[in-house]
Amino acid sequence: MKKATRFLSLLLVLGVAACGKKGPPLPPLVRLPTPPGEFSAQRRGSIVSIQFAVPGGNTDGSTPADLAHVDVFALNAPAPVSPDEILRRGKQVGRVLVNPPPDPDTPEGQPAKPSAPLPEGGVDQGATARLSETVQTDESAEPTDMRVYVAVGFNKRGRRGAFSTLVPVPVAKPPDPPEKPEVAWDETSIAITWPVPESGADDAVPTYHVYAVGEIPIRLTDHPVEESMFLDKRIEWGAERCYVVRRVELIENIPLESEASPSSCVMLADTFPPAAPEGLTAVATEGAMNLIWNPNSEADLDGYLLFRAMPPEGNLVSITPTPIKESTFKDTVPAGARVAYAVQAVDKAGNKSPMSTRVEENAR
């Protein structure tokens, strides 16, 4: 009996020891960044402008992204290619370093600190990244040959994430640029016009894009325009506006833009006076003359100047040294005097309208 009891006790000890034994280690969790979003590449002359949204998450749905950098690759390919083939046979045309996400342990109410040192020139997750590549026209290429671009993110261990969409760009010779545009403006818009070259009966109708020149050029045309004119509604008095125009050709429905035309710059000045006020009426009361007129509708109106002539055939003299805001005015005059009045509108740039119609009335 004692032997049986000791045997059972030994089995229990061995069982407890077996339960505490560690199994083989689990593989580390590897997170891979999602594809760069809104990936685009546009050839303008000899420059291909590339743009994408930096990933902010991982393919398993977790955030923030385990992301160190995003690389862009390109390959000249006459036929459809895969992203893996572009990486294997193509050229790396650029790298965007990505800032580490904020430290989650930053105390509440304090500015978020990065969880690691920031790389020089890095961009944040979710931000828009831009880079460019200079390409040479391939004179031996077929008109439909393309250079195909793709972007992909890499995590801190150097593991590749998901690919962006593939974007083809023509490698053919771009069209000739337009000549220097002319710029004129009025109170509501800026007109950009440019000469159109003569074309033969079989030539396609030329189309154009208009750009506002700046650190990052802004394309103002939603789609290529056939007209040799574009109206920019961004009126801001005192601002400088510079423009270039590019001719656009479609190759396999993919736009290929020319080099930019010479730029034209203007400083927008408001030299446009308001309309003359209308409906001026004088109503006599005891010792005074009450004036009323229709308000002007200009958005930049500053006010009105009143003028009086007494006797009415005399010269008009200002009776308001600075513009008044209201479209009414009470003027004190001697009883029995005959008086003439006129009103003038003034805008915020100091432009003055023509005089209103002159009115006369006898004071009481």
Secondary structure, DSSP 4 states (H G I P E B T S, - for coil): -HHHHHHHHHHHHHHHHHHT---PPPPPP---BPPPEEEEEEEETTEEEEEEEPP-SBTTS-SS---SEEEEEEEEESS---HHHHHHHSEEEEEEEBPPPBPTTSPTTSPPPBSSPPPTT-B-TTSEEEEEEE----TTS-TT-EEEEEEEEE-TTS-EEEE---EEEE-SPPPPPPPPPEEEE-SS-EEEE-------TTSPPPEEEEEE-SSS-EE--SS-BSSSEEEE----TT-EEEEEEEEEEEETTEEEE-PPPPPEEEE-----PPPPPEEEEEEEETTEEEEEEEPP--TTEEEEEEEEESSTTS--EES-SS-BSSSEEEEE--TT-EEEEEEEEEETT--BPPPPPPEEEE--
